[in-house]
Amino acid sequence: MMGLADIPVTLTIKAPNQRVDDIAVECMLGWTVRKLKQHLESVYPNSPSEDEQKLIYSGKLMDDHLTLKRNIETA
Protein backbone atom coordinates (compact mmCIF):
# COMPACT_ATOMS: atom_id res chain seq x y z
CA MET A 1 0.00 0.00 0.00
CA MET A 2 1.26 3.47 -0.89
CA GLY A 3 1.73 5.94 1.96
CA LEU A 4 1.15 9.68 1.65
CA ALA A 5 4.90 10.25 1.41
CA ASP A 6 4.97 8.11 -1.75
CA ILE A 7 2.36 10.17 -3.58
CA PRO A 8 3.82 11.95 -6.62
CA VAL A 9 2.99 15.62 -7.06
CA THR A 10 3.70 18.19 -9.74
CA LEU A 11 4.79 21.60 -8.50
CA THR A 12 4.92 24.75 -10.61
CA ILE A 13 8.12 26.63 -9.86
CA LYS A 14 8.06 30.35 -10.60
CA ALA A 15 10.96 32.80 -10.63
CA PRO A 16 10.34 35.97 -8.61
CA ASN A 17 11.80 38.16 -11.35
CA GLN A 18 9.92 36.38 -14.16
CA ARG A 19 13.15 36.14 -16.20
CA VAL A 20 12.73 32.38 -16.33
CA ASP A 21 9.58 30.66 -17.54
CA ASP A 22 7.57 28.66 -15.02
CA ILE A 23 8.51 24.99 -14.95
CA ALA A 24 6.63 21.92 -13.73
CA VAL A 25 8.65 19.68 -11.42
CA GLU A 26 7.71 16.12 -10.50
CA CYS A 27 8.48 15.14 -6.90
CA MET A 28 7.08 13.19 -3.95
CA LEU A 29 5.16 14.53 -0.96
CA GLY A 30 7.69 12.80 1.30
CA TRP A 31 10.62 14.83 -0.01
CA THR A 32 12.04 17.47 2.28
CA VAL A 33 12.24 21.01 0.96
CA ARG A 34 16.04 20.61 1.02
CA LYS A 35 15.77 17.58 -1.29
CA LEU A 36 13.53 19.57 -3.64
CA LYS A 37 16.12 22.39 -3.67
CA GLN A 38 18.85 19.88 -4.50
CA HIS A 39 16.71 18.58 -7.36
CA LEU A 40 16.01 22.12 -8.61
CA GLU A 41 19.73 22.84 -8.62
CA SER A 42 20.10 20.21 -11.35
CA VAL A 43 16.94 20.84 -13.40
CA TYR A 44 16.17 24.56 -13.10
CA PRO A 45 17.67 27.07 -15.55
CA ASN A 46 20.80 28.81 -14.20
CA SER A 47 21.24 25.96 -11.65
CA PRO A 48 20.60 28.01 -8.47
CA SER A 49 22.38 26.64 -5.39
CA GLU A 50 20.32 25.49 -2.41
CA ASP A 51 21.37 28.58 -0.45
CA GLU A 52 20.15 30.91 -3.21
CA GLN A 53 16.68 29.35 -3.34
CA LYS A 54 13.71 30.55 -1.31
CA LEU A 55 10.63 28.38 -1.82
CA ILE A 56 7.30 29.91 -0.92
CA TYR A 57 3.92 28.20 -0.76
CA SER A 58 0.72 30.20 -0.12
CA GLY A 59 2.78 33.22 0.92
CA LYS A 60 4.79 31.27 3.51
CA LEU A 61 8.51 30.44 3.33
CA MET A 62 8.90 26.66 3.29
CA ASP A 63 11.12 25.11 6.00
CA ASP A 64 14.04 23.12 4.57
CA HIS A 65 13.90 20.35 7.16
CA LEU A 66 10.16 19.66 6.76
CA THR A 67 8.57 17.48 4.10
CA LEU A 68 6.57 19.02 1.30
CA LYS A 69 3.47 17.39 2.79
CA ARG A 70 4.08 19.06 6.16
CA ASN A 71 4.81 22.46 4.60
CA ILE A 72 1.62 22.28 2.55
CA GLU A 73 -0.47 21.22 5.56
CA THR A 74 0.75 24.15 7.68
CA ALA A 75 0.39 26.79 4.97
C-alpha positions as CSV (number, residue, x, y, z in Angstrom):
1,M,0.0,0.0,0.0
2,M,1.3,3.5,-0.9
3,G,1.7,5.9,2.0
4,L,1.2,9.7,1.6
5,A,4.9,10.3,1.4
6,D,5.0,8.1,-1.7
7,I,2.4,10.2,-3.6
8,P,3.8,11.9,-6.6
9,V,3.0,15.6,-7.1
10,T,3.7,18.2,-9.7
11,L,4.8,21.6,-8.5
12,T,4.9,24.7,-10.6
13,I,8.1,26.6,-9.9
14,K,8.1,30.4,-10.6
15,A,11.0,32.8,-10.6
16,P,10.3,36.0,-8.6
17,N,11.8,38.2,-11.3
18,Q,9.9,36.4,-14.2
19,R,13.1,36.1,-16.2
20,V,12.7,32.4,-16.3
21,D,9.6,30.7,-17.5
22,D,7.6,28.7,-15.0
23,I,8.5,25.0,-14.9
24,A,6.6,21.9,-13.7
25,V,8.6,19.7,-11.4
26,E,7.7,16.1,-10.5
27,C,8.5,15.1,-6.9
28,M,7.1,13.2,-3.9
29,L,5.2,14.5,-1.0
30,G,7.7,12.8,1.3
31,W,10.6,14.8,0.0
32,T,12.0,17.5,2.3
33,V,12.2,21.0,1.0
34,R,16.0,20.6,1.0
35,K,15.8,17.6,-1.3
36,L,13.5,19.6,-3.6
37,K,16.1,22.4,-3.7
38,Q,18.8,19.9,-4.5
39,H,16.7,18.6,-7.4
40,L,16.0,22.1,-8.6
41,E,19.7,22.8,-8.6
42,S,20.1,20.2,-11.3
43,V,16.9,20.8,-13.4
44,Y,16.2,24.6,-13.1
45,P,17.7,27.1,-15.5
46,N,20.8,28.8,-14.2
47,S,21.2,26.0,-11.6
48,P,20.6,28.0,-8.5
49,S,22.4,26.6,-5.4
50,E,20.3,25.5,-2.4
51,D,21.4,28.6,-0.5
52,E,20.2,30.9,-3.2
53,Q,16.7,29.4,-3.3
54,K,13.7,30.5,-1.3
55,L,10.6,28.4,-1.8
56,I,7.3,29.9,-0.9
57,Y,3.9,28.2,-0.8
58,S,0.7,30.2,-0.1
59,G,2.8,33.2,0.9
60,K,4.8,31.3,3.5
61,L,8.5,30.4,3.3
62,M,8.9,26.7,3.3
63,D,11.1,25.1,6.0
64,D,14.0,23.1,4.6
65,H,13.9,20.3,7.2
66,L,10.2,19.7,6.8
67,T,8.6,17.5,4.1
68,L,6.6,19.0,1.3
69,K,3.5,17.4,2.8
70,R,4.1,19.1,6.2
71,N,4.8,22.5,4.6
72,I,1.6,22.3,2.5
73,E,-0.5,21.2,5.6
74,T,0.7,24.1,7.7
75,A,0.4,26.8,5.0
